[in-house]
Amino acid sequence: MTSITNSAGSFFNRSLAQMADLRAGIDRTRAQIATGRRIERGSQDPAAAAQLRSVARREALAVVEGDNAARLGQDLGAAASELESVTALLQRARELALQAASEPLGADGRRAIAFELEQLQQELFSRANAFSLTGEPLFAGQSISTAFSRDAAGNVTYQGTPTSGAVPVAPGTAIERGLPGNEVFEFDLAGTPTSAFAVLGALTTALQGGAPDPAAAARASIAGIDDALDTTSRAITILGTRMAWVEQIEAQQAERKIALAERRSRVGDTDIADAIARLQQSLTALEASQAAFARVSSLTLFDALR
């Protein structure tokens, strides 16, 4: 009985290795079809894996930027809403000043107006110290405490920071969070620094008997109220512009999200149709290899037994 030749042994080894590779490829293709992912390990395709890591980093940053934009839009909207109410309040104060400027109005009438002005001052103070939905002051800049404080004499002072800080909402783009209270409620009146609080406070005091000519004081206060209205109107315009900018950024974020998802899919997702075709080819090749191996093995064994 002769032994199996070295060449036959080499054939067996090559055939077994080839079938093992085919089985491994079939297992990979089946896994790709089952999971929908083309790459399970970076070593399978280092270049594609690097692209997927880059996309993942960009997607993670996009989530942060999206959250920032949504929160910024809420804060700007809340600030604008407060200032709309401040505008209505100042307009009412102007109507009361015009009434108080009327000479026939008696002391009782002016005291009634002064009482309503006190209520408006309190509302103005409350709105200037309003908070966002997340509990942060809207007009304190970057400070976490209330924007304005009031001493025992009723004097109101801004205690926030001079800037509001910018929020990153897109690559290379950051938008100011809001407006600091000193830019909204303080202004110059005939070259002298003052505030909406001071103007209404002075008018109230004058109507309560603190001025020799309350009607003249009321007429003089109208210029200050008008300046307060102008300052508030400018602030609303700025906030509205930033809100529109945020909306545009959010639309762009949605487009970038889709683009990143499409890129991730192109690079890392399984082409199901192609994978099924490759799987069928590999199964056919494995079946043919197994059949050929079985035939050659039988022949070789027969030769060895002769």
Secondary structure, 3 states (H helix, E strand, C coil): CCCCCHHHHHHHHHHHHHHHHHHHHHHHHHHHHHHCECCCCHHHCHHHHHHHHHHHHHHHHHHHHHHHHHHHHHHHHHHHHHHHHHHHHHHHHHHHHHHHCCCCCCHHHHHHHHHHHHHHHHHHHHHHCCECCCCCECCCCCCCCCCEEECCCCCEEECCCCCCCEEEEECCEEEECCCCHHHHHEEEECCEEEEHHHHHHHHHHHHHHHCCCHHHHHHHHHHHHHHHHHHHHHHHHHHHHHHHHHHHHHHHHHHHHHHHHHHHHHHHECCHHHHHHHHHHHHHHHHHHHHHHHHHHHHHHHHHHC
